[in-house]
């Protein structure tokens, strides 16, 4: 085995901001993001670990605030657990059988790899002690489309809820989570906007520490210039993708989801309420529409 271990590409960003699109495109260009993945291209292995990390701090993906207060003792204890799993039998879930036999530790991977999970935005404060030189990819999207998409998703989950024997047992014995919805908070679009701010501000606060190792990608710019954006990302992540491959993969980017809120009067009004906030001006979202 080549002893030149590669650091991962870690994809982050607020939910409903294009992280799944980004992960899928990079996978098509040769980035390994896991043998077993959920339908949104999240590696089950790292998803479970990130979820566990947040819960240890009494935090969650839709209420991540507590994770900002982790201390050295907390970090030392959870790092021991993470390192055990990176070299334990559960690595099979990420590596797949062939790579499981070849690599005794996920940290010893010698080909382009990484994982996507919005939770990385906060849990990177722990992962950096295991992977000190990763490439961080942060994708962001305007807050109205994000919050509206998240709200629709939550209402869909709620409306499609059906009782089954697992849920009946959870209700009977009062344990586990019954999926009445995924996030009560995001059923309120104003809370969705606030959560967007938490994620985006956290991601941009990483600039000073990570400097040239973090790349911010504007979702709407990606839709406008997919080939150029993919080429920039490939250079940043050192993916050996040829120009022909970049252009072929870029054709899978759909441009129809840019600023969809403009067609809805109530969402337009909501936009005007936050249009001039500092974070909107910083990201260039203050001139999408005029009054």
C-alpha positions in Angstrom: 0.0 0.0 0.0 1.1 3.5 -0.8 2.2 5.1 2.5 1.1 8.6 1.2 -2.2 8.8 3.0 -4.7 11.4 1.6 -6.6 13.9 3.7 -10.4 13.9 3.1 -12.6 16.4 1.3 -15.2 17.4 3.8 -18.4 18.9 2.4 -20.5 21.1 4.6 -23.3 23.7 4.3 -26.8 24.3 5.6 -29.4 21.7 4.7 -31.2 22.3 1.4 -28.3 24.4 0.1 -26.9 22.1 -2.5 -24.7 19.8 -0.5 -26.2 16.7 -2.1 -25.8 18.1 -5.6 -22.2 18.9 -4.9 -21.4 15.5 -3.4 -23.0 13.7 -6.3 -21.1 15.7 -8.9 -17.8 15.1 -7.2 -18.5 11.4 -6.9 -19.0 11.3 -10.7 -15.6 13.0 -11.0 -13.9 10.2 -8.9 -14.3 11.3 -5.3 -15.1 8.3 -3.1 -17.8 9.4 -0.6 -18.7 6.0 0.9 -19.9 2.5 0.0 -23.1 2.8 1.9 -24.9 6.1 1.5 -28.4 7.5 2.3 -30.5 8.7 -0.6 -29.0 12.2 -0.1 -25.5 11.0 -0.7 -24.5 11.1 3.0 -22.2 8.3 4.1 -24.0 6.3 6.7 -20.8 5.8 8.6 -20.0 9.5 9.1 -23.6 10.5 9.4 -24.0 8.2 12.4 -20.8 9.5 14.0 -21.7 13.2 13.4 -25.2 12.6 14.8 -23.6 10.9 17.9 -21.2 13.8 18.3 -23.9 16.4 18.4 -26.0 14.4 20.8 -23.1 14.1 23.3 -23.3 17.9 23.5 -27.1 17.9 23.8 -27.2 19.4 20.3 -28.8 18.3 17.0 -28.6 19.2 13.3 -31.4 21.7 13.7 -30.3 23.0 17.1 -26.4 22.9 16.8 -25.7 25.8 19.1 -24.5 23.8 22.1 -21.7 22.3 20.0 -20.0 25.7 20.0 -19.2 25.2 23.7 -17.4 21.9 23.7 -14.3 21.9 25.9 -10.9 20.0 25.8 -12.1 17.3 28.1 -15.2 16.6 26.0 -13.1 16.6 22.8 -10.5 14.2 24.2 -13.2 11.7 25.1 -15.1 11.8 21.9 -11.9 11.7 19.8 -11.1 8.3 21.4 -14.4 7.0 20.3 -14.0 8.3 16.7 -10.5 6.9 16.3 -11.7 3.5 17.5 -14.5 3.5 14.8 -12.1 4.7 12.1 -10.1 1.5 12.5 -12.9 -0.8 13.8 -15.1 -3.2 12.0 -17.7 -0.6 11.4 -15.4 1.0 8.8 -16.9 -1.7 6.5 -19.9 0.6 6.2 -17.8 3.3 4.7 -15.2 1.4 2.8 -17.1 -1.5 1.3 -15.8 -5.1 1.5 -12.8 -4.8 -0.9 -11.4 -1.6 0.7 -12.2 -3.0 4.1 -9.8 -5.8 3.5 -7.2 -3.4 2.1 -7.4 -0.6 4.6 -7.2 -1.4 8.3 -7.9 2.3 9.2 -9.9 4.9 7.2 -7.1 7.3 8.0 -4.8 5.3 5.7 -6.8 5.8 2.5 -4.5 6.7 -0.4 -7.0 7.7 -3.0 -9.3 10.8 -3.3 -12.1 10.4 -0.6 -14.3 12.4 1.7 -17.8 12.7 2.9 -20.8 15.0 2.8 -22.9 16.0 5.8 -24.3 19.4 6.7 -23.4 18.6 10.4 -19.7 18.9 9.4 -20.1 22.6 9.6 -20.0 22.3 13.4 -18.4 18.9 14.0 -15.3 20.0 12.1 -14.1 21.4 15.4 -13.6 17.8 16.4 -12.6 16.2 13.1 -9.7 18.6 12.7 -7.9 16.9 15.5 -8.0 13.7 13.4 -7.6 15.2 9.9 -5.5 18.3 10.3 -5.2 19.2 6.6 -8.5 18.3 4.9 -10.1 20.3 2.1 -13.3 22.0 3.3 -16.0 22.6 0.8 -18.8 24.9 1.9 -21.8 25.5 -0.3 -24.4 28.2 0.5 -27.7 29.3 -1.0 -30.0 32.2 -0.4 -31.9 31.9 2.9 -35.5 32.2 1.6 -35.2 29.3 -0.8 -33.4 27.3 1.9 -36.0 27.9 4.6 -38.9 27.4 2.3 -37.5 24.1 0.9 -36.8 22.9 4.5 -40.4 23.8 5.6 -41.9 22.0 2.6 -39.9 18.9 3.4 -41.0 18.9 7.0 -44.6 19.3 6.1 -44.3 16.5 3.6 -42.8 14.2 6.2 -45.6 15.1 8.6 -48.3 14.5 6.1 -46.9 11.2 4.9 -46.5 9.8 8.4 -48.0 6.3 8.8 -48.1 4.2 11.9 -46.2 0.9 11.7 -45.3 -1.7 14.3 -42.0 0.0 15.1 -43.6 3.3 15.8 -46.4 1.7 17.9 -43.7 0.0 20.0 -41.8 3.3 20.4 -45.1 5.0 21.6 -46.0 2.1 23.9 -42.7 2.0 25.6 -41.8 5.7 25.2 -38.4 5.2 23.6 -36.6 6.3 20.5 -37.8 8.8 18.0 -41.2 8.4 16.2 -40.8 10.2 12.9 -43.9 12.4 13.1 -41.5 14.9 11.5 -37.8 15.4 11.2 -37.6 18.9 12.7 -40.4 20.7 14.4 -38.3 23.9 14.3 -38.1 24.0 10.5 -41.9 23.9 10.1 -41.5 27.7 10.9 -39.9 29.5 8.0 -38.5 32.2 10.3 -36.7 29.6 12.3 -35.4 28.1 9.1 -33.9 31.5 8.2 -32.3 31.7 11.7 -30.8 28.2 11.3 -29.4 29.2 7.9 -27.7 32.2 9.6 -26.2 29.8 12.2 -24.7 27.5 9.6 -23.5 30.2 7.2 -21.9 32.3 9.9 -20.2 29.3 11.4 -18.8 28.2 8.0 -17.4 31.7 7.3 -15.9 31.9 10.7 -13.6 29.1 9.8 -11.8 31.2 7.3 -9.1 32.5 9.6 -8.2 29.0 10.8 -8.4 27.2 7.5 -7.3 29.9 5.1 -6.4 28.3 1.8 -7.9 25.0 2.8 -11.6 26.1 2.7 -13.5 27.0 -0.4 -17.0 28.7 -0.3 -19.3 28.0 -3.2 -22.3 30.1 -4.0 -25.1 27.8 -5.1 -26.6 30.2 -7.6 -23.2 30.8 -9.2 -22.8 27.1 -9.5 -26.1 26.9 -11.4 -25.0 29.8 -13.7 -21.5 28.5 -14.4 -21.4 24.8 -13.6 -18.3 23.9 -15.7 -16.2 26.7 -14.4 -17.2 26.1 -10.8 -16.5 22.4 -11.1 -13.1 23.1 -12.5 -12.3 25.4 -9.6 -13.5 22.8 -7.1 -11.4 20.0 -8.9 -8.3 22.1 -8.7 -8.9 22.9 -5.0 -9.5 19.3 -4.1 -6.7 17.9 -6.3 -9.2 15.7 -8.2 -7.5 14.4 -11.3 -10.5 15.3 -13.6 -9.9 16.0 -17.2 -11.6 19.0 -18.9 -13.9 16.7 -20.9 -15.1 15.0 -17.8 -15.7 18.3 -16.1 -17.9 19.5 -18.9 -19.7 16.2 -19.2 -20.5 16.1 -15.5 -21.5 19.8 -15.4 -24.3 19.0 -17.8 -26.1 17.3 -14.9 -26.5 20.6 -13.1 -30.0 21.8 -13.3 -30.4 25.6 -13.4 -34.1 25.9 -12.5 -33.8 26.2 -8.7 -32.3 29.6 -8.5 -34.2 32.3 -6.5 -37.5 30.3 -6.8 -39.0 32.4 -4.0 -39.4 35.4 -6.4 -42.6 33.9 -7.8 -44.3 33.8 -4.4 -45.5 37.2 -3.0 -45.4 36.1 0.6 -41.8 34.9 0.2 -40.9 38.1 -1.6 -42.2 40.1 1.3 -40.2 37.9 3.7 -37.1 38.6 1.7 -37.6 42.3 1.8 -37.7 42.1 5.6 -34.1 40.7 5.8 -32.8 42.1 2.5 -30.4 44.7 4.1 -29.1 42.6 7.0 -25.3 42.4 7.2 -25.1 38.7 6.3 -27.2 39.3 3.2 -25.0 42.1 2.0 -21.9 40.1 2.7 -23.1 37.3 0.5 -24.5 39.5 -2.2 -28.1 38.5 -1.6 -29.2 42.1 -0.9 -29.9 42.9 -4.6 -31.9 40.0 -5.7 -35.1 42.1 -6.0 -36.0 45.7 -5.3 -39.0 47.0 -3.5 
